[in-house]
Amino acid sequence: MDRSFLSRYLGIAPSTREEGVLRLLLETAIRTVDAAEGSVLAYDRDANDLRFVMTVNGPSSLIGQRVPIGAGLTGLAALTHEVQIGAPTFKTVDDANKATGVEGEPSAVIAAPMVSGDTLIGVLTGVRFKPGYRFTTDDGRAYGNFATVAALMLDQHSRLRELSGGTGDVTTAGFGPEEARILAAMASVARNRPDRLPRLAQLFEQMADIAI
């Protein structure tokens, strides 16, 4: 995976805590909704489109690919700032999976915008391949919660980076003991108690309400 796209579009340096937190959020999100794979797409303000910058269980060939704003469910989520659920309509994901030997085509896609205030940061996606297996409204609400928390984390990272003059020194030391404890607990739930993931998603919704 080319992690330079994370640095270019989200300002996250490789192998930092911020990258680890974002990956953990994505991993937990796809397990919560029983998705086969998931991705993070960042908003490219200069080109006014989306770029794949991170995948979990998905083909690495997706990294760097573009999705136009408004194209398919992912582009529509970016355009409307609302969670989108349904069958895939944009072929980038299909083509990438075929190219890497993944059997079958996506049967369902969920796309949750990462928005802080009115600012679009990117989109969190999840994909299922089981025929006839669709995402539910509850899945959309849960995935949206994870996307909101990811947006808050990335927005805070960006603000701290600006305060530090773009060096990133503040952000790498930005997680104190309490934040570290919360992240460790989240990782433990995702690893050892997947049955509690829906409750974790609810807690994220409460966290987002507090932060706004």
Secondary structure, 3 states (H helix, E strand, C coil): CCCHHHHHHHCCCCCCHHHHHHHHHHHHHHHHCCCCEEEEEEEECCCCEEEEEEEECCCHHHCCCEEECCCHHHHHHHHHCCCEEECCCCCHHHHHHHHCCCCCCCCEEEEEEEEECCEEEEEEEEEECCCCCCCCHHHHHHHHHHHHHHHHHHHHHHHHHHHCCCCCHHHHCCCCHHHHHHHHHHHHHHHHCHHHHHHHHHHHHHHHHHHC
